Amino acid sequence: MVEPDAPVLSPGALPRLRVAAFLLVLGGVVAWDAVAPHLSEIPGWPEVLIIAFGVLPATLALIYLALPLWSHRRLVAACLVVFLVAAVVTWRADAHLASNFLKLAAYTCGGWMFLWLFEELAWVVLIAVIIPFVDTLSVAAGPTHTIVNHHFEVYSAVAVAFVAPGGRAAGLGPPDILFFALFLAATVRWGLRPGWTWFAMTGMYSLTLVLANATDVSGLPALPFVSAGFLLANADLLWRRLRRGATSS
């Protein structure tokens, strides 16, 4: 049984410590992304493990640490526009390091804005059930399959990269980051488990990288994994909330 987050994991707790942690993690990830391409390559499983259990969790921790901002609608909407424009400008200027973090921030703001459209927790659960099928079809024989296999430069331009030594990178597309941010913010909005949800969803994304390497495929659909992480981390709470809602109606 997963218990609710302790106060230290609460998104509203210790704002100064949270800001300090955000700046520290951001500095570390930016420094890594700047230095990693100049290091010697470590091919095979070590490369996968560095990304899956180091770079990816550290980068996604930025979304968790920024989570208290999700409900500041005007700020988030303004930031979405600014980050998107800046991401395009910096990418075209070959400032890919800056563009990478601007894309991460823009997609996060997009996920938070998308959540504003949801009036009930049941809607979020429904999306979590539906999107794995849509993403699987897209990766198998849809737009994602076409872009990744025939227009990889387009995918590189829009994906958030997680850099390994030597400069090779794994990537998550815009929907992967958007729904990660949406589900995480939903746990705050409806009193679920933000900390455990972050651990579960991040762990699932790491598992995606490990499975992709083990099966020697170019990519796996990531949204089924992030949806599973959200649902598993909050299964008992979701069941009680939805059952209570059905009874009251």
N, C-alpha and C positions, 0 to 999 in steps of 0.2 A: 504494500500500500504506500503510495507516495503522499507525504504529508505536505501541508501548505508551506510556503516559503517562510523562513525565519526572517525577523525584521531586517537583518543586515542585507537581505536580498530584495527587500521591497523597493520598487522603483522610486518611491517618494522619500525614502529615508536618506539621511546624511547627504544633502545636496552638495556641500563643499567637497566632501570626500569623493562623491561621484564625479564631479567636475575634474578633480585632480586625477582620478583614475582614468577618465576619458582622455585627458591630455597626455598622460603617461603612456597609455596603450597606443594612442594615435602616433605619438612620437616614435615609439618602438616599431610599429608596423610601417610607417613611412621610411624610417631608417633601413629596415630590412628590405623593403621594395627597392630602395635606392642602391643598396649594396649587393643584393643577391645576384643581379645579372653579371656582376664582375667576379663572382666566385667560381670555382671549378664546378663543373657539372657532377651531380651524384645520381646517375641514372638508376632506373629500376625501383625496387621497393623503398629504399631510403628516401628517394625523391618524393614518392607518394606519401609516405608517412610524415615527412616534414610539412607538406602542405596540409594533409588531412588532420593532423593533431597539433600543428603549430600555427602555421600562417592563417589557415581558414578560421579556426576558433578565435584567434586574436583579432582578426579583421571583423568578424561578426559580433565580437564583444562590443564594438563601437555602437552598434545598433541598440544593444541592451542598455548600455550606459547612457545613451541619448534618449531613452524611452520616455522620461517625464515630459519631453517636449511634444509628444504626439497630439495632445489635445489643444495645443495653441494654434488654432486654425489659421489665423492671418499670417502668423510667422511661418508656419509650415508651407502654406500656399505660396508665399513670396519666395521662400527658400527653394521650392521646387523649380520655379521659373529661373531663378538665378543660377542654381546648380546645373540645370539642364543646358542653359546657354553657355555657361562657363565650361562644361564638359565637352561640348561640341567645339568650342573655340580652342581649348587646350589640346584636344585630340588632333585637330587640323594643324596646329602649331607644333606637332610632334612632342608635346609635353605630356607623354602618356602616363607618367607617374601621377601628376596632378589630376589628369582626366579620370584616372581610375577611382580616386577617392571622391571626386565630384559626382561620378556616376553612382557610386555606392550611396552617397547622400541623397541624390535626386530620386533614386528608386525607393529609398526608405521613406522619403516624404510622400511619394506617390502611393505607397502602401498605406500610410497613415491616412491620407486623404480618401482613399478608397473605402477605408473602414467607416468613415463618417456617413457613408450611404447605408450602412447596416443598422437597422433599428432593433433587431432582436439577435440574441446569441444563436438562436437556431439557424439564422441565415449564414452565420460564419461556419457552423458545423456542416450545413448543406454544401457550402463552397468547398470545405475541406474534403468532403466525400466525392464531389464531382470533378474537381480539377486534376486528380491523378489520372483519370481516364482520358481527359482532354490532352494532358501533357504527354501521356504515353503514345497516343495516336499521332500527335504532332512530331514527336521524336522518331517514331517508327516509320512514318510515311507521309508526314505533313510538312508544314512550313519550316519547322526547326530542322528536320532531316535535310531538306533542300539547302538551307542556309549553311549548316555545319559542313555538309559534304561537298557543296558546289560553290559556295560563296563565303568561305571561312573568314575572309577579310571583313565582311559585314558583321559576322558574329564577334570578331575581335574588337570591332569598333564599339559595340554596344555592351559587351559582357564585362563583368567585374573580374579582374584577374587576381589569382593568388600565386605569387611568384616563388619558384624554387631556385636553389643555387644554379647558376649558369644561365638563368633567364627564361627557362621553360616555365609554363604556367598552366594551371587549371582555371576554368572559368565558370561563373554562374551567370545566366542570362537575366535580363530585367525582370521577368515574372518570378524567377527564383528568389530574388532579393525582395521584390514587392510583397509577395505572400509571406515571406519570412517576417517582414516588418509588420504586416497586417495581423498575422496570428499573434505575434508577440504583444502588440498593442491591445488586441482583443482580450488578452489575459488580464491586463490592467483595467480595462473598461468594465469587465464583468466579474472582477474579483477572483480570477483563477490563479494559476501558479506561474508567474513570469520567469522566475529563476530556473525552475525545473523544465519549463517549456523551452527556454533558451538552450539548456543542456541537451534536451531530447532532440530538438530540431537541428542543432549544430552537429550532434553526434550522428544523426541520420545523414546529413550532408557529407560528413567524413566517411561514413559507410558507403555512400554512393561512389566516392573516389576509389575506395579500396576495391569495391566490387567491379568497377569499370576496369581497373588494372588487372584484377584477377581473371576477368573474363575476356580481356584483350579486345574491348570494344572502344570505339571513339568517344562514346558518351552514353550515359543512361539518363532517363527522365528523372529530374530531381524533385519535382513537386510531389510525387507519391510519397517520397521519403519525408519531406518536411510536413506534409499533412499528417502522416502517421505519427511523427514526433509530437505535434500539437495535440492530437486526439489521445495518444497514450499517456502523455503527461497529465492530462486533465480528465481522463475517462470517467472517474467516479463523480467528479463535480459536474461534468457535462450531463451525465445521466440523471443526476438528481435535479439539476436546473430544468432540463427539458421535460422530465417526468412531472415536475411540479407545475410547469407551464401548461402541459397538456391537461393536468387534473383541474387547474383553475379555470381553463377555458371551457 
